[in-house]
């Protein structure tokens, strides 16, 4: 059964812009959605590749760490600023990106963790002090 590729709607993209105190009317929401969904589709394809299921849980976890989310900083820098348009207040947003404002924000998109990774992390010893 093929895996359905997740996508953000234009409304979800607009909400992410508002989350950063940006006015969606200043930005190419459709273009940003297309660029964002292309990135998500690429990451999703990496995650659902049939070969991944044959890997160890540790390798699967590393793969998930690399492809399992679209970080907020990547969204604002690579999807929003790069899409524009040129008339958008992108320089102020770029300054915020470079200042690290979005580095700790929740990802714009996250894939569910595969069962093997969930089971492996549940078996890891706890270091309670």
Order of alpha helices (4+ residues) and beta strands (2+ residues): alpha-alpha-alpha-beta-alpha-beta-alpha
